[in-house]
Amino acid sequence: MKDTKLIRGTLFTIIAAAGFGAVAPVAKILYSYNISPIFMLAVRFFIASIFIWGYIFLKRKEINYRLKKEQLLIMFLIGGLFYFLTTSFYFSAISYLPVSLHVMIFYTYPFMVNIFSYIYLREKMSVKQMVALFVAFGGILLVLTDLNSNIKMIGILLSVLAAVCNSAYVLALGHKKIKKVNSIVIAAYTNTFSTFTFITYGLIKGEINLNSFKITTNAWLGIVFIALVATVIAIIALAAGVKMIGAAKASIISTFEPIEGVILSIIILGENLFINQILGAILVIVAIIVINLGDRKTNPVKLNYDSM
């Protein structure tokens, strides 16, 4: 019985990681259709919100979705500000950088969480965590070597900002007022408030108008894929996986996300990596695994229940 539960939990977590990992390569393809990142994200979160709330409605006897006013305010800050900034920077960076490079820079956010926790929350850092930080830093230095002249520094800056904002997002999820809220409920509110912010921002910037909806069928299919497969299904699958095998094991399996992002960028987008960049990517992945293998009491990193 335990083996069956472990297998099912592992499978669900792999499905979630596969969905999350496909986001960046698919978004890169969508940009070839001249789609605004703001429009894409507004539609994505709108569609995702409808389906996640639909799932909660079907499971309303099992899932408590009601939040207090204080919790709603915190969720608005998390979804409407931190997650809005994270996804804005994340998808803007893809416009300037190869997906493989962007993914490796972004997935340094667990280390930023540890650093911020140490500086601002006075959380202790284990020897494993400190070693992992140095390994990850070395890996990123290798990843950033041999960059061609077409790569703009603004892209690297946006990737770093996305990682920093996601670190703030992850830390905010640990707030005592919402720490025990169901992960799917958190995802529902996050997507809903993100939808509101992106639509408002898009209308003000003029990036959402009637002409925005005049895109090809393939472009719509790509957006729907990101909304349903890489958001809704991935979130629900991850929640199921964590419930069956625990957050610690799920964190290790979720390391597949950046690996998949790099692999898909090479296969689908035809991107190239130099040997030292491959070694750098391996070092980053190893460091992430070491971080997730650390003591959960001293390791504040928690699973992110929303994809980028």
C-alpha positions in Angstrom: 0.0 0.0 0.0 2.8 2.4 0.9 4.7 1.5 -2.3 1.6 2.3 -4.4 1.1 5.6 -2.6 4.8 6.5 -3.1 4.6 5.6 -6.8 1.4 7.7 -7.3 2.8 10.6 -5.4 6.0 10.5 -7.3 4.0 10.4 -10.6 1.8 13.3 -9.7 4.9 15.4 -8.7 6.6 14.5 -12.0 3.5 15.6 -13.9 3.5 18.9 -12.0 7.2 19.5 -12.6 6.8 18.7 -16.3 4.0 21.2 -16.5 5.9 23.9 -14.7 9.0 23.2 -16.7 7.3 23.6 -20.1 6.2 27.2 -19.4 9.2 29.1 -20.5 9.8 27.3 -23.8 6.1 27.5 -24.8 6.1 31.2 -23.9 9.2 31.8 -26.1 7.3 30.2 -29.0 4.2 32.4 -28.3 6.4 35.5 -28.6 6.9 34.7 -32.3 3.2 35.5 -32.7 3.8 39.0 -31.5 1.8 38.4 -28.3 2.3 40.9 -25.4 3.6 39.1 -22.2 1.1 41.2 -20.2 -1.9 40.0 -22.4 -0.7 36.4 -22.3 -0.4 36.5 -18.5 -3.7 38.2 -18.0 -5.5 35.6 -20.1 -3.5 32.8 -18.6 -4.4 33.7 -15.0 -8.0 34.4 -15.9 -8.5 31.0 -17.4 -6.5 29.3 -14.6 -8.6 31.1 -11.9 -11.9 29.8 -13.4 -10.7 26.2 -13.5 -9.0 26.2 -10.0 -12.1 27.8 -8.4 -14.2 25.2 -10.3 -12.1 22.4 -8.8 -12.5 23.9 -5.4 -16.3 24.1 -5.9 -16.4 20.4 -6.7 -14.3 19.7 -3.6 -16.0 22.3 -1.4 -16.8 19.7 1.3 -13.1 18.9 1.6 -11.5 22.3 0.9 -12.1 25.3 3.1 -11.8 28.3 0.7 -13.0 31.0 3.0 -10.4 33.5 4.3 -10.5 36.2 6.9 -10.1 39.8 6.0 -6.4 39.8 7.2 -5.8 36.7 5.1 -7.4 38.2 2.1 -5.2 41.3 2.4 -2.1 39.2 2.6 -3.2 37.1 -0.3 -3.8 40.3 -2.4 -0.2 41.4 -1.6 1.1 37.9 -2.5 -0.9 37.5 -5.7 -1.4 41.1 -6.8 2.1 42.3 -6.0 4.8 39.7 -5.4 3.5 37.2 -8.0 2.6 39.9 -10.4 6.2 41.2 -10.3 7.7 37.8 -10.4 5.8 36.7 -13.5 6.2 40.1 -15.2 10.0 40.0 -14.9 10.1 36.2 -15.6 8.3 36.4 -19.0 9.9 39.7 -20.0 13.3 38.1 -19.5 12.5 35.4 -22.0 12.3 38.1 -24.7 16.0 38.9 -24.2 17.6 35.7 -23.2 17.9 32.0 -24.3 15.4 30.0 -22.2 18.2 27.7 -21.0 20.2 30.6 -19.6 17.1 32.3 -18.1 15.9 29.1 -16.4 19.2 28.5 -14.7 19.4 32.1 -13.4 15.8 32.1 -12.2 16.1 28.8 -10.3 18.7 30.3 -8.0 15.7 31.7 -6.0 15.9 29.0 -3.3 19.3 30.3 -2.4 18.1 33.8 -2.3 15.3 32.7 0.0 17.9 31.3 2.4 20.0 34.4 2.2 17.1 36.7 2.9 15.9 34.5 5.7 19.4 34.6 7.3 19.6 38.4 6.9 16.1 39.6 7.7 14.5 36.7 9.7 17.7 35.6 11.5 17.2 32.0 10.3 20.2 29.8 10.9 22.0 28.4 7.9 23.4 24.9 8.0 26.8 23.9 6.6 25.0 22.1 3.8 23.1 25.2 2.9 26.3 27.4 2.9 28.1 24.9 0.7 25.1 24.7 -1.7 25.2 28.5 -2.0 28.8 28.5 -3.1 28.3 25.6 -5.4 25.3 27.4 -7.0 27.2 30.6 -7.3 30.1 28.8 -9.1 27.5 27.1 -11.3 26.0 30.4 -12.3 29.4 31.9 -13.1 30.0 28.9 -15.5 26.5 29.3 -17.0 27.2 33.0 -17.7 30.5 32.4 -19.5 30.8 32.3 -23.3 27.7 34.5 -23.8 27.4 35.8 -27.3 27.1 39.4 -28.1 23.4 39.1 -28.9 22.5 38.6 -25.3 21.4 41.9 -23.6 22.3 42.6 -20.0 18.7 43.7 -19.5 17.6 40.1 -19.9 20.0 38.9 -17.2 18.8 41.7 -14.9 15.2 40.8 -15.5 15.9 37.1 -14.7 17.6 38.1 -11.4 14.7 40.4 -10.5 12.3 37.6 -11.2 14.3 35.3 -8.8 14.4 38.0 -6.2 10.7 38.7 -6.4 9.9 35.0 -6.3 12.0 34.7 -3.2 9.8 37.4 -1.6 6.8 35.5 -2.8 8.0 32.2 -1.3 8.8 33.9 2.1 5.4 35.6 2.1 3.7 32.2 1.7 5.2 31.3 5.1 3.3 34.1 6.8 1.7 32.7 10.0 -1.7 34.0 9.0 -1.9 31.8 5.8 0.7 29.1 6.6 -2.1 26.5 7.2 -4.3 27.6 4.3 -4.8 24.8 1.7 -2.2 25.1 -1.1 -4.9 24.9 -3.9 -6.8 27.7 -2.2 -3.7 29.8 -2.1 -3.2 29.1 -5.8 -6.8 30.1 -6.5 -6.5 33.5 -4.7 -3.0 34.1 -6.1 -4.2 33.6 -9.7 -7.3 35.6 -9.1 -5.5 38.6 -7.7 -2.8 38.3 -10.4 -5.5 38.4 -13.0 -6.9 41.6 -11.6 -3.5 43.3 -11.5 -2.5 42.2 -15.0 -5.8 43.3 -16.5 -5.5 46.7 -14.8 -1.9 47.1 -15.8 -2.6 46.0 -19.3 -5.5 48.4 -19.8 -3.4 51.3 -18.4 -0.4 50.4 -20.6 -2.7 49.9 -23.7 -1.4 46.3 -24.1 -4.9 44.8 -23.6 -7.5 46.0 -26.1 -9.8 44.5 -28.7 -6.9 44.0 -31.2 -5.1 41.9 -28.5 -7.6 39.1 -29.0 -7.0 38.9 -32.7 -4.3 36.2 -32.6 -4.0 32.9 -34.4 -5.5 29.7 -33.3 -2.1 28.3 -32.6 -1.4 31.2 -30.3 -4.6 30.7 -28.4 -3.8 27.0 -28.1 -0.4 27.9 -26.6 -2.0 30.3 -24.0 -4.6 27.7 -23.1 -1.8 25.1 -22.7 0.0 27.3 -20.3 -3.2 28.1 -18.4 -4.5 24.6 -18.1 -1.6 22.1 -18.4 1.2 24.2 -17.0 -0.9 26.0 -14.3 -4.1 24.2 -13.3 -3.2 20.6 -13.8 0.4 21.2 -12.5 -0.9 22.9 -9.3 -3.4 20.2 -8.5 -1.0 17.4 -9.3 1.7 19.0 -7.1 -0.8 19.3 -4.2 -1.7 15.7 -4.6 1.9 14.6 -4.8 2.9 16.5 -1.7 0.0 15.0 0.2 1.1 11.5 -0.7 4.9 11.7 -0.4 5.5 14.9 1.6 7.0 18.2 0.7 10.7 17.2 1.2 10.6 14.4 -1.4 8.4 16.5 -3.7 11.0 19.3 -3.6 13.7 16.9 -4.8 11.5 15.7 -7.7 10.6 19.2 -8.6 14.3 19.8 -9.4 13.2 18.3 -12.8 11.6 21.7 -13.7 14.8 23.6 -14.6 16.3 20.4 -16.2 13.2 20.1 -18.4 13.3 23.8 -19.3 16.9 23.5 -20.5 16.2 20.2 -22.4 13.2 21.6 -24.2 15.0 24.8 -25.1 17.6 22.7 -26.8 15.2 20.3 -28.5 12.4 22.7 -29.5 14.1 26.1 -29.7 17.4 24.9 -31.0 19.4 26.6 -28.3 23.0 25.6 -27.8 25.0 25.2 -24.6 28.8 25.1 -24.2 30.4 22.4 -22.1 31.2 24.8 -19.3 27.6 26.0 -19.3 26.4 22.4 -19.1 28.7 21.8 -16.1 27.4 25.1 -14.5 23.8 23.9 -15.0 24.7 20.6 -13.3 26.3 22.4 -10.4 23.1 24.5 -9.9 20.9 21.4 -10.0 23.1 19.6 -7.5 23.0 22.7 -5.2 19.2 22.8 -5.4 19.0 19.2 -4.4 21.4 19.8 -1.5 19.3 22.7 -0.3 16.1 20.6 -0.4 17.9 17.7 1.4 18.7 20.1 4.3 17.0 20.1 7.7 13.4 21.3 7.1 13.5 23.2 10.4 16.4 25.3 9.3 15.5 25.4 5.6 12.7 28.0 5.0 12.3 27.1 1.3 8.9 25.7 0.6 7.4 24.4 -2.6 6.0 27.1 -4.9 2.4 26.1 -5.7 2.2 28.3 -8.8 4.2 27.9 -11.9 5.8 30.9 -13.6 
